């Protein structure tokens, strides 16, 4: 189950959010507030599907791609 | 809206900020962007500096770029570094290496949240010391050696690109590889004492092309602090935001707590407020008149009709300002040549930086300016102090 890496800090911004990984010094941007909601919901969810429950089905593939990118860059683990 | 457009309208807090802890410095580099040398008696106390860190933590500023002057000469330097990292504010600090002995390197190697940049402006002592002062190359390399020997990973070698070191880019890379360091190249600005040496030190047009090609070839393996976005008008954009972040995503807190739009713009025209005023840094960042104005859509002015405007965004505000150019026109180093044309039309004297903390009597081993004596007296025996003045 994916969750936010413990060394990652999330800062909400009008456009979405900034993510900073204190270990890798990497900065990422979430370009959608709803993606921020999903990322924040991962911790209390039992599955990625669960976290994506409020996202319209047609948009879920794009959200999954975004989550997968965040996983590859170590923001999610 | 594209992400950079959001950035241009400002963020709730800076992505990162530069914090110069002191104007005191053991060196007297000819191009010092903050005209550093002597400590300012009004500099923030330890308690005030810690209050700033508390505020940065509340605003979730992820890290600060600490510089100076030479920040490590502050007696509370390590105390402030430890305080910041204990409060979720990462630290990247720039130093000439003067205090990075083996013990300091061991201490740094034990921390996960501190990055170190060693400044070097030549890949050889000859080129470096002409700008930074005699012995400064050896001092920097010794610091890099201590960091490597202590097991500190991925230190940075920070280079200001000048006319005299563009030919050394490969040598810098080799030096960085030798010390397990990452190379960081940044742009020379006509800021602080840099205004005095700009004409002699800024890269030629041919060298700008050479630098651009080198940066493209080395991609993200070399850091640039996003400082070369004016070169993007040569072709494809360089890695990074390609945006002037002044007052939008970055800013400067100077040693006395003044907040400027960017580290290269220490002038009253770019002073947004002071962290000691009511509301502190957050009030300045979010509500100051200057920053609000910088976040308004920019017109592009004389550059708006240029086909390259989208890639270079008109270049660097500080470079324009301190060379006497209008802020809505081309950068003095515009790679399409418009800057040179504009400079030829500048008649008034360029604005002088606000404040000068330069050493008054020079420093031991300080750099020897190479431009003295170029202008000859009007007459061989002319002693009149008004000689040459149109009165």
Interface residues (C-beta under 8 A of the other chain):
Chain A: X9 X11 X12 X13 X14 X15 X18 X20 X22 X23 X25 X27 X29 X31
Chain B: X1 X3 X6 X11 X12 X13 X15 X60 X62 X63 X88 X90 X112 X113 X115
